[in-house]
Amino acid sequence: MPLPKAACTTIKHVFSQIDPHFDTKAAALAFEGTELLHHVYRTKRFNANDWQRYATGWHRFCIIRDPLARVLSCYTNRVVAHRDLHKSPRLRTQKPDLPMDPDPDFFFAHIGDYASNASVIRHHVLPVDRFLGIRHAQYDQVYRIEELDACITFLEARAYRKVTREVRNSSTTKLSIDDLSGATKKHLSAFLAQEYRDLAPWYDNPFL
């Protein structure tokens, strides 16, 4: 089950190397690179009824990431690197109060507004439970992103194939909690509170 900004593209690249049908699918699609990966291996929101289809006979795994690190990556990758806010028709035409090149403090202070007006931001900052159903689903393995190598090694063993290990779609700009103002930290503390409760077995809440 993929989670945006948690090695999502990297693992889909691994799938493309171990999936015997990937080349056939790729030839029929007018997509390339990352777009192709996300078109073939879609990231969907958790659905309890769909989950039951995989109750037996499947190895169910996911990769999680520290919630703060995930939203910081959304800013550095989607806002700064890809300039996705400039691609939002609604932001360009209807929201002059939401600049398309916000600094980190402004973006995180208005993260809910940006998510409401730009679908790509909403997709990348929705809480983990919306994609993984952490409160409702039983996984055979939950990997922290820090355990990515172990996850890939497991996939290689299951598929009897070695893969090229590449970190895909990572941020080149780095941002940390120390770069944020006190007011921004307070806002993010509230925004991420439930997500940290959901991931309490794996990650400590830095705001406590």
FIRO-636440 format. One record per residue: residue in three letters; x, y, z of N, C-alpha, C, O, CB in turn. Coordinates in steps of 0.02 Angstrom, whole numbers, padded with zeros to 5 digits, always signed. Each point is the difference from the previous one (the first is absolute). Glycine has a CB too. Layout:
BEGIN
AlaXYZXYZXYZXYZXYZ
...
% end
This chain:
BEGIN
Met+00043-00059+00000-00043+00059+00000+00045+00062+00000+00036+00011+00049-00130-00073+00013
Pro+00093+00102-00115+00046+00057-00004-00025+00060+00040-00060+00012+00006+00094-00052-00119
Leu+00014+00078+00139-00013+00062+00035+00041+00055-00032+00061-00006-00003-00085-00056+00111
Pro-00007+00116-00133+00038+00054-00032+00054+00027+00046-00010+00009+00060-00091+00020-00127
Lys+00159-00015+00037+00059+00027+00034+00029-00048+00052+00031+00021+00048-00078+00093-00066
Ala+00035-00179+00006+00031-00051+00043+00030-00054-00045-00022-00058+00002-00059+00081+00094
Ala+00130-00004-00136+00033-00045-00048-00050-00029-00050+00012-00054-00027+00073+00026+00114
Cys-00139+00063-00098-00053-00025-00044+00026-00013-00071-00009-00055-00026-00074+00119+00094
Thr+00116-00014-00099+00025-00009-00068+00057-00050-00002+00006-00038-00048-00040+00155+00022
Thr+00076-00117+00077+00057-00046+00002-00023-00073-00002+00027-00041-00037+00038+00126+00101
Ile-00116-00102-00024-00024-00068+00003-00036-00018-00065+00003-00058-00023-00013+00066+00148
Lys-00025+00039-00155-00033-00014-00064+00052-00014-00054-00012-00039-00046-00085+00112+00079
His+00155-00040-00028+00054-00015-00046+00026-00071+00010+00017-00034-00048+00014+00156+00046
Val-00028-00143+00065+00019-00070+00014-00052-00047-00031+00019-00050-00032+00038+00085+00140
Phe-00121-00020-00099-00052-00042-00029+00009-00007-00076-00009-00054-00028-00070+00089+00119
Ser+00096+00020-00123+00007-00001-00073+00056-00048-00023+00000-00023-00057-00041+00141+00054
Gln+00087-00132+00048+00056-00045-00017-00014-00073+00015+00032-00045-00028+00044+00140+00050
Ile-00125-00108+00022-00015-00069+00018-00067-00023-00028-00016-00060+00005+00084+00075+00098
Asp-00106+00030-00131-00066-00016-00028+00009-00025-00072+00020+00039-00043-00076+00048+00117
Pro+00042-00151-00088+00011-00026-00067-00046+00030-00053+00013-00007-00060+00024-00098+00113
His-00090+00139-00031-00047+00030-00047+00011+00074-00011-00036+00032-00038-00046-00118+00072
Phe+00131+00114-00001+00008+00073-00003+00014+00025-00070-00029+00050-00021+00070-00052+00138
Asp+00003-00030-00154+00017+00023-00068-00061+00000-00045-00009+00045-00041+00125-00089+00056
Thr-00159-00006-00008-00060-00004-00040-00046+00059+00016-00028+00031-00045+00037-00155+00041
Lys-00016+00138+00067-00042+00057+00020+00030+00065-00025-00036+00043-00026-00002-00106+00127
Ala+00102+00070-00094+00033+00062-00018-00008+00015-00074-00010+00058-00020+00092-00076+00111
Ala-00079-00034-00133-00005+00011-00072-00068+00027-00020-00007+00031-00052+00089-00123+00035
Ala-00133+00079+00058-00068+00021-00018-00019+00068+00029-00055+00023-00011+00025-00143+00007
Leu+00076+00151+00039-00016+00063+00033+00042+00057-00026+00059-00008-00017-00091-00056+00119
Ala+00002+00122-00106+00036+00059-00025+00029+00039+00058-00010+00060+00006-00066-00053-00105
Phe+00113-00042+00142+00032+00032+00057+00072-00022+00003+00019-00052-00027-00128+00055+00090
Glu+00150+00038-00031+00070-00017+00007+00023+00011+00072-00031+00038+00037+00051-00006-00157
Gly+00033-00066+00138+00032+00011+00064-00046-00005+00059-00039-00047+00007+00118+00118-00066
Thr-00076-00020+00102-00039+00001+00062-00075-00002-00014-00037-00034+00035+00129+00097+00020
Glu-00114-00026-00106-00071-00001-00016-00024-00070-00016-00055-00020+00020+00064+00137-00064
Leu+00031-00154+00008-00018-00069-00017-00005-00043+00062-00048-00038+00008+00104+00050-00119
Leu-00008-00005+00156-00001-00040+00062-00064+00012+00039-00031-00047+00024+00156+00052-00020
His-00144+00058+00002-00059+00016+00040-00065-00016-00037-00053-00008+00031+00118+00098+00025
His-00062-00095-00122-00059-00019-00037-00012-00075+00005-00057-00022+00007+00076+00118-00086
Val+00034-00135+00075-00006-00073+00004-00013-00022+00072-00045-00041+00013+00121+00029-00112
Tyr-00038+00038+00146-00007-00018+00070-00031+00059+00037+00036+00043+00027+00065-00123-00032
Arg-00165+00082+00007-00035+00060+00025+00001+00003+00076-00001-00050+00035-00072+00047-00135
Thr+00076+00064+00125-00006+00013+00071-00073+00016+00015-00026+00051-00021+00147-00009+00029
Lys-00153-00086+00029-00071+00008+00014-00011+00010+00076+00041-00020+00041-00070-00051-00142
Arg-00026+00102+00117-00017+00007+00071-00027-00065+00026-00030-00040-00036+00006+00162+00020
Phe+00035-00132+00081-00020-00063+00031-00075-00010-00003-00039+00046+00013+00138-00037+00063
Asn-00119-00071-00093-00070-00019-00002-00006-00067+00036+00029-00050-00021-00051+00113-00088
Ala-00016-00064+00163-00004-00060+00042-00028-00060-00040+00022-00056+00011-00038+00129+00090
Asn-00031-00061-00146-00028-00055-00039+00052-00029-00048+00006-00061-00007-00120+00114+00016
Asp+00152-00009-00042+00053-00024-00045+00052-00039+00038+00027-00050-00024-00047+00148-00051
Trp+00035-00075+00137+00051-00032+00040-00016-00073+00013+00045-00042+00003-00021+00152+00051
Gln-00088-00126-00047-00020-00068+00015+00016-00048-00057+00006-00060+00010-00096+00105+00062
Arg+00098-00018-00133+00018-00042-00057+00070-00031+00009+00016-00051-00030-00088+00123-00044
Tyr+00112-00040+00116+00069-00022+00010+00010-00030+00069+00056+00000+00027-00018+00088-00107
Ala-00092-00114+00109+00004-00026+00068+00042-00063+00004+00033-00012+00051-00145+00061-00028
Thr+00112-00090-00075+00038-00062+00000+00038-00007-00066-00022+00023-00053-00063-00077+00130
Gly+00143+00022-00072+00038-00015-00060+00043+00057-00026+00029-00005-00054-00117-00074+00027
Trp+00092+00133+00063+00039+00059-00021+00047+00020+00057-00016-00007+00059-00077+00046-00136
His+00151-00013+00058+00044+00031+00049-00014+00075-00002+00014+00033-00050+00076-00123+00038
Arg-00118+00116+00066-00023+00069+00002+00051+00043+00038+00012-00011+00059-00133-00027-00064
Phe+00150+00086-00030+00051+00042+00033-00009+00073-00020-00034+00016-00049+00113-00113+00050
Cys-00049+00140+00038-00001+00071-00014+00065+00031+00026+00036-00031+00039-00163+00035-00034
Ile+00140+00057-00027+00058+00038+00024-00027+00065+00029-00039+00035-00031+00118-00086-00056
Ile-00058+00066+00148-00023+00060+00033+00059+00048+00010+00058-00019-00007-00149-00046+00065
Arg+00074+00127-00042+00052+00051+00009-00021+00046+00057-00059+00011+00012+00091-00017-00134
Asp+00017+00033+00156-00015+00049+00053-00045+00054-00029+00018+00031-00051+00093-00054+00109
Pro-00169+00037-00027-00048+00047-00029+00029+00070-00014-00015+00029-00052-00072-00092+00112
Leu+00128+00088-00015+00030+00066-00012+00046-00002-00060-00002+00044-00043-00006-00018+00165
Ala+00050-00078-00126+00045-00006-00057-00039-00005-00065+00023+00024-00052+00062-00080+00125
Arg-00143+00024-00071-00039-00009-00061-00028+00067-00025+00002+00013-00060-00032-00129+00098
Val+00003+00158+00007-00027+00064-00023+00056+00049-00018-00008+00041-00045-00093-00059+00117
Leu+00158+00013-00038+00057+00042-00020+00022-00018-00070+00019+00043-00040+00017-00033+00160
Ser-00037-00075-00135+00019-00023-00067-00050+00023-00052+00018+00014-00057+00038-00113+00107
Cys-00120+00102-00031-00050+00027-00046+00018+00070-00021-00006+00018-00058-00083-00090+00111
Tyr+00111+00113-00005+00018+00069-00016+00062+00002-00044+00000+00033-00053-00049+00005+00161
Thr+00102-00072-00089+00063+00005-00038-00005-00032-00068+00031+00023-00048+00031-00023+00155
Asn-00101-00054-00113-00005-00036-00064-00055+00027-00045+00012+00016-00058+00032-00116+00116
Arg-00105+00105-00031-00057+00020-00042-00004+00076-00010-00016+00023-00055-00045-00125+00095
Val+00074+00141+00013-00006+00072-00005+00062+00032-00030-00004+00041-00045-00072-00043+00144
Val+00136-00017-00073+00062+00031-00023+00026-00031-00064+00011+00034-00050+00016-00007+00169
Ala-00016-00093-00118+00032-00033-00058-00046-00004-00061+00020+00018-00055+00048-00084+00136
His-00129+00042-00071-00046-00009-00056-00043+00061-00014-00032+00004-00053+00031-00125+00080
Arg-00001+00169+00019-00040+00061-00008-00073-00016-00016-00030+00030-00045+00134+00031+00006
Asp-00131-00109+00075-00067-00024-00015-00054+00052+00013-00053-00002-00031+00092-00110+00059
Leu-00027+00160+00016-00050+00051+00013-00013+00042-00062-00056+00025-00010+00090-00022+00130
His+00017+00005-00162-00008+00038-00062-00044-00037-00050-00024+00030-00048+00136+00022+00067
Lys-00122-00117-00009-00040-00040-00046-00073-00004+00021-00041-00032-00034+00143-00034+00009
Ser-00120+00098+00080-00069-00002+00024-00040+00058-00029+00013+00057+00017+00026-00112+00090
Pro-00087+00041-00151-00042+00053-00029-00036+00041+00052-00007+00061-00007-00007-00131-00093
Arg-00008+00037+00153-00037+00036+00052+00044+00050+00037-00021+00056+00014-00053-00155-00002
Leu+00135+00078+00004+00046+00046+00034+00018+00059-00045+00005+00057+00023+00040-00153+00044
Arg-00036+00082-00131+00020+00053-00047-00055+00052-00011+00013+00059-00008+00061-00141-00048
Thr-00137+00059+00057-00054+00045-00020-00045+00024+00057-00032+00052-00005+00034-00110-00102
Gln-00005+00019+00162-00050+00015+00051+00029+00014+00070-00037+00022+00044-00040-00091-00109
Lys+00141+00056+00076+00028+00004+00067+00063+00044+00003+00055-00025+00011-00102-00088+00011
Pro+00038+00179-00032+00058+00044+00005+00030+00003+00070+00057+00021+00009-00105+00046-00102
Asp+00008-00087+00143+00024+00001+00069+00045-00060+00016+00030-00003+00054-00134+00063-00021
Leu+00109-00107-00080+00043-00059+00009+00055+00003-00053-00010-00025-00055-00086-00044+00104
Pro+00153+00098-00033+00054+00005-00050+00024-00068-00023-00003-00049+00037+00038+00156+00015
Met-00012-00110-00114+00022-00063-00029+00072-00017+00015+00024-00055-00016-00107+00074-00073
Asp+00119+00028+00120+00069-00013+00022+00006+00019+00074+00041+00043+00017+00004-00023-00135
Pro-00084-00051+00161+00001+00019+00071+00064-00024+00035+00030-00050-00020-00155+00045+00021
Asp+00145+00042+00050+00055-00026+00041-00028-00055+00044-00061-00007+00006+00123+00120-00008
Pro-00019-00152+00035-00025-00057+00039-00050+00020+00054-00051-00034+00008+00159-00021-00030
Asp-00094+00109+00058-00046+00019+00054-00069+00018-00026-00050-00019+00029+00148+00060+00037
Phe-00101-00005-00121-00065+00019-00028-00036-00063-00025-00060-00009+00012+00105+00124-00044
Phe-00009-00159-00003-00032-00060-00028-00029-00043+00056-00058-00021-00005+00138+00023-00092
Phe-00042-00014+00149-00025-00045+00053-00052+00034+00043-00043-00034+00029+00153-00024-00029
Ala-00108+00124+00005-00052+00035+00037-00067-00003-00037-00053+00006+00031+00140+00070+00018
His-00084-00086-00115-00060-00003-00042-00005-00067-00036-00029-00003-00054+00034+00128+00039
Ile+00022-00177+00044+00003-00064-00034-00069-00027-00017-00010-00031-00052+00117+00007+00111
Gly-00155+00036-00016-00068-00022-00014-00030+00036-00059-00035-00031-00041+00021+00005+00161
Asp+00027+00091-00126-00025+00039-00057+00033-00023-00065-00034-00006-00052+00013+00104+00128
Tyr+00086-00110-00074+00033-00024-00060-00026-00069-00021-00009-00014-00059+00112+00080+00090
Ala-00114-00109+00018-00027-00067-00016-00070+00004-00029-00018-00040-00043+00088-00007+00135
Ser-00109+00095-00070-00068+00008-00025-00002+00026-00071-00047-00012-00037+00009+00032+00153
Asn+00090+00017-00135-00001+00033-00065+00048-00030-00052-00001+00021-00058-00030+00080+00119
Ala+00072-00149-00041+00046-00032-00047-00001-00075+00015+00024-00023+00052+00050+00127-00060
Ser-00102-00143-00038-00009-00072+00012+00066-00036+00011+00002-00049+00038-00105+00054-00107
Val+00156+00017+00036+00064-00034+00008+00027+00008+00071+00032-00045+00026-00008+00063-00148
Ile-00037+00040+00152+00020+00010+00070-00043-00042+00046+00025-00033+00046+00013+00150-00072
Arg-00103-00117+00013-00045-00041+00042+00022-00073-00002+00001-00033+00052-00096+00113-00075
His+00112-00106-00036+00020-00069-00007+00061-00016+00042+00006-00055+00027-00053+00055-00142
His+00093+00048+00121+00063-00013+00034-00001+00015+00075+00047-00017+00036+00008+00041-00143
Val-00108+00008+00132-00001+00016+00071-00059-00033+00037-00008+00009+00060+00064+00098-00086
Leu-00097-00145-00011-00053-00036+00035+00031-00047+00051+00054-00027-00012-00129+00033-00090
Pro+00043-00015+00159+00030-00041+00053+00008-00073-00020-00035-00025-00044-00015+00102+00127
Val+00096-00110-00051+00020-00069-00017-00060-00047+00000-00002-00045-00041+00114+00067+00090
Asp-00159-00013-00004-00055-00047+00006-00044+00001-00062-00033-00050-00015+00036+00065+00138
Arg-00005+00041-00160-00041+00005-00060+00026-00045-00056-00038-00020-00044+00009+00138+00076
Phe+00094-00133-00030+00029-00043-00051+00012-00071+00025-00009-00049-00037+00063+00150-00012
Leu-00033-00108+00112+00021-00065+00025-00051-00033+00046+00004-00059+00014+00112+00099-00024
Gly-00165-00001+00035-00049-00029+00045+00032-00031+00062-00020-00053+00024-00052+00032-00122
Ile+00123+00056+00124+00039-00027+00056-00045-00023+00058+00015-00049+00033+00081+00124-00066
Arg-00150-00039+00044-00044-00016+00056-00047-00058-00016-00034-00027+00044+00040+00145-00008
His-00009-00138-00100-00050-00049-00021+00028-00061-00036-00036-00048-00012-00041+00143+00003
Ala+00141-00094-00007+00029-00054-00041+00057-00034+00037+00037+00031+00038-00069+00031-00142
Gln+00038-00127+00092+00054-00039+00029+00052-00014-00054-00016-00033-00050-00062-00019+00136
Tyr+00139+00075-00076+00053-00011-00049+00045-00057+00022+00011-00011+00059-00016+00133-00092
Asp+00031-00157-00017+00051-00051+00015+00066+00033+00018+00039-00027+00039-00096-00053-00117
Gln+00070+00139+00048+00062+00036+00015-00011+00075-00010-00026+00022-00051+00095-00122+00016
Val-00049+00138+00085+00001+00073-00005+00073+00021+00003+00034-00011+00051-00149+00025+00003
Tyr+00140+00016-00108+00069+00023-00002+00001+00076+00012-00038+00037-00031+00069-00130-00049
Arg+00013+00115+00123+00015+00071+00002+00043+00017-00061+00035-00043-00025-00042+00046+00153
Ile+00004+00058-00150+00039+00019-00059+00075-00010+00012+00038-00010-00047-00127+00094+00015
Glu+00109-00081+00094+00069-00013+00017+00019-00073-00012+00059-00017-00002-00065+00107+00087
Glu-00044-00133-00095+00012-00071-00013-00013-00017-00074-00015-00058-00017-00017+00032+00136
Leu+00038+00076-00162-00015-00009-00071+00043-00055-00031-00026-00040-00039-00006+00160+00033
Asp+00096-00123+00023+00044-00052-00028-00025-00070+00018+00002-00045-00042+00095+00124+00049
Ala-00121-00087+00054-00025-00065+00021-00063-00019-00040-00010-00058-00017+00057+00076+00132
Cys-00089+00032-00129-00060-00012-00039+00018-00022-00071-00029-00048-00026-00033+00134+00094
Ile+00110-00052-00099+00020-00018-00068+00032-00069-00002-00011-00039-00046+00027+00161+00020
Thr+00025-00137+00077+00030-00066+00004-00053-00055+00005+00005-00052-00032+00095+00103+00088
Phe-00152-00037-00017-00056-00048+00005-00034-00010-00067-00014-00057-00019-00003+00092+00138
Leu+00004+00019-00156-00033-00005-00065+00044-00038-00050-00026-00040-00040-00034+00148+00062
Glu+00125-00097-00019+00046-00037-00044-00005-00075+00015-00002-00041-00047+00079+00141+00041
Ala-00078-00118+00070-00003-00070+00019-00065-00032-00022+00000-00057-00023+00074+00081+00121
Arg-00129+00011-00092-00065-00027-00020-00004-00009-00075-00031-00048-00024-00021+00102+00123
Ala+00083-00008-00136-00005-00002-00073+00057-00038-00033-00001-00011-00061-00059+00119+00066
Tyr+00110-00128+00035+00060-00034-00027+00033+00043-00053+00023-00026-00051-00075-00086+00075
Arg+00055+00177-00012+00032+00046-00047+00037+00055+00038-00023+00022+00052-00065-00047-00138
Lys+00144+00045+00059+00036+00058+00026-00025+00062-00036-00017-00003-00059+00119-00068+00088
Val-00105+00127+00006-00024+00061-00030+00053+00055+00005+00045-00004+00042-00164-00028-00015
Thr+00112+00082-00069+00041+00060+00005-00031+00044+00053-00058+00021-00005+00095-00028-00116
Arg+00001+00023+00172-00027+00039+00056+00012+00074-00013+00057+00023+00001-00037-00119+00079
Glu-00074+00131-00092+00003+00073-00011-00052+00034+00042-00058-00020+00001+00100+00002-00118
Val-00021+00070+00152-00048+00041+00036-00031+00048-00050+00034+00043-00028+00031-00052+00138
Arg-00130+00002-00121-00035+00040-00050-00039+00057+00032-00028-00007+00054+00021-00095-00127
Asn+00006+00159+00039-00042+00057+00019+00016+00026+00070-00046+00021+00036-00043-00066-00111
Ser+00152+00044+00094+00018+00026+00066+00014+00075-00005+00011+00027-00054+00037-00139+00086
Ser-00050+00145+00025+00012+00072+00004+00074+00014+00001+00039-00034+00034-00147+00050+00027
Thr+00129+00035-00098+00070+00022+00003+00008+00055+00052+00052+00006+00031-00037-00036-00152
Thr-00067+00072+00129+00000+00051+00052-00017-00032+00067-00046-00041+00003+00013+00130-00087
Lys+00069-00072+00135-00013-00029+00066-00032+00052+00046+00016+00059-00002+00081-00137-00013
Leu-00142+00054+00057-00036+00043+00047-00009-00039+00064-00016-00059-00002-00043+00122-00091
Ser+00069-00030+00150-00008-00034+00064-00045+00040+00045-00018+00057-00015+00132-00109+00003
Ile-00133+00022+00068-00043+00033+00048+00032+00064+00027-00035+00047+00018-00015-00158+00012
Asp+00117+00112-00028+00035+00059+00026-00005+00060-00047+00015+00056+00020+00063-00133+00039
Asp-00098+00065-00121-00008+00055-00048-00067+00035+00005-00012+00050-00034+00088-00111-00042
Leu-00120+00035+00119-00068+00026+00005-00008+00045+00062+00034-00009+00050-00076-00093-00109
Ser-00004+00149+00054-00013+00045+00056-00040-00037+00054-00027-00054-00012+00028+00153-00066
Gly-00003-00069+00136-00038-00030+00056-00073-00007-00017-00032-00050+00017+00114+00098+00063
Ala-00111+00003-00113-00070-00002-00018-00014-00056-00050-00052-00033+00004+00044+00156+00016
Thr+00054-00133-00067-00008-00053-00050+00003-00068+00033-00040-00044-00016+00090+00117-00071
Lys-00004-00082+00134+00005-00064+00036-00065-00014+00037-00023-00057+00002+00148+00072+00010
Lys-00154+00036+00018-00062-00009+00037-00056-00021-00047-00040-00044+00017+00077+00130+00067
His-00039-00056-00143-00052-00017-00048+00009-00072-00025-00048-00037-00005+00040+00158-00030
Leu+00070-00140+00020+00013-00067-00025-00012-00052+00055-00020-00057-00015+00103+00103-00066
Ser-00071-00028+00143-00013-00045+00055-00073-00021+00001-00015-00059+00009+00107+00113+00057
Ala-00137-00006-00076-00071-00016-00001-00018-00037-00064-00040-00048+00002+00016+00150+00067
Phe+00053-00082-00125-00016-00030-00065+00020-00074-00002-00034-00040-00032+00049+00152-00023
Leu+00040-00130+00089+00027-00068-00004-00015-00042+00062+00023-00057+00004+00066+00102-00076
Ala-00128-00018+00119-00010-00035+00064-00030-00069-00009+00026-00048+00029-00042+00159+00024
Gln-00037-00118-00092-00031-00066-00009+00046-00048-00036+00003-00059+00016-00115+00114-00018
Glu+00149-00029-00047+00045-00043-00037+00055-00028+00045+00019-00059-00006-00042+00126-00097
Tyr+00048-00026+00149+00050-00026+00047-00031-00050+00048+00034-00047+00022+00029+00155-00030
Arg-00127-00100+00025-00032-00050+00042-00006-00066-00038+00010-00054+00029-00074+00144+00032
Asp+00047-00087-00126-00007-00060-00040+00067-00036-00008+00002-00062-00003-00097+00114-00057
Leu+00149-00014+00057+00066-00030-00012+00042-00004+00063+00061-00009-00003-00066+00053-00112
Ala-00028-00039+00173+00036+00000+00064+00044-00062+00010+00053+00006+00031-00147+00059+00016
Pro+00075-00124-00073+00045-00058+00010+00066+00007-00038+00048-00036+00014-00148-00035+00002
Trp+00103+00117-00064+00059+00005-00043+00038+00066+00006+00061+00002-00008-00118-00079-00069
Tyr+00021+00132+00091+00032+00066+00002-00022+00040+00061-00058+00000+00019+00063-00002-00144
Asp+00043+00036+00155-00014+00045+00055-00023+00068-00026+00022+00022-00053+00063-00081+00124
Asn-00130+00090-00035-00024+00067-00019+00050+00052+00023+00011+00008+00060-00132-00047-00052
Pro+00153+00076-00055+00052+00048+00020-00028+00063+00033+00037+00040+00028+00031-00082-00121
Phe-00135+00049+00090-00031+00061+00027-00019-00009+00074-00021+00048+00033-00022-00021-00148
Leu+00050-00087+00141-00018-00012+00070+00060+00009+00046-00006-00009+00061-00083-00070-00099
% end
